[in-house]
Amino acid sequence: MQVREFQQQIERIYLERDARRGLAGTHMWFCEEVGELTRALRRNDKAGLEGEFADVAAWLATLASLSGIDLQAALEKKYGKGCPRCHASPCACP
């Protein structure tokens, strides 16, 4: 699944509900999910990490949608040529 397809899938599933909640409320849920990911990382919870990374990605996609941002286009624009500063891959910045 491409990033754009993922964002569209999340929109089909959640956008109506998330739009009612609004950007600020949805951002709070995103932050909560980042906290859950942080706990899983601290505990080295391999079983939980996969789900937590997926949850964070889903909430990030929702925030992008609510903000009118095509996440795939934003990623390609910023990172499509490598490091945003030196354009190398891997980064060659000092």
Summary of the structure (lengths in Angstrom):
residues: 94
radius of gyration: 15.3
end to end distance: 34.5
largest distance: 45.0
contacts: 234
relative contact order: 0.15
helix: 74%
strand: 0%
